[in-house]
Amino acid sequence: MELILRCGYYGITAIALPLILFFWLANLLGGTGPMETWRHKAIIFGSGATALGLVLWSFRVGQAQGHWIGAILLSAVAPVVFAILALGGMLLFTNIHWQ
């Protein structure tokens, strides 16, 4: 059973980690558009750092403590947290024009 949970954890993490890293690094290394301010970069940086922290925490929970179900849940929730924090931050702290 542990082998199945471990494979599930690494499978989910192999999907979640590159997804988060792509948007986080694109924000850090990419250019800014005409409507993008420093707030956009700060919001994406904060939400990406939070999501990466969840992925690293899931690694600790799984590898060090052996709680693979908790590690799977943390790793699966990390991209959702990234999306919610980014969208919520954009709606709260920036002027988004939907046109």
Secondary structure, 3 states (H helix, E strand, C coil): CHHHHHHHHHHHHHHHHHHHHHHHHHHHHCCCCCCCCHHHHHHHHHHHHHHHHHHHHHHHHHHHCCCHHHHHHHHHHHHHHHHHHHHHHHHHHCCCCCC
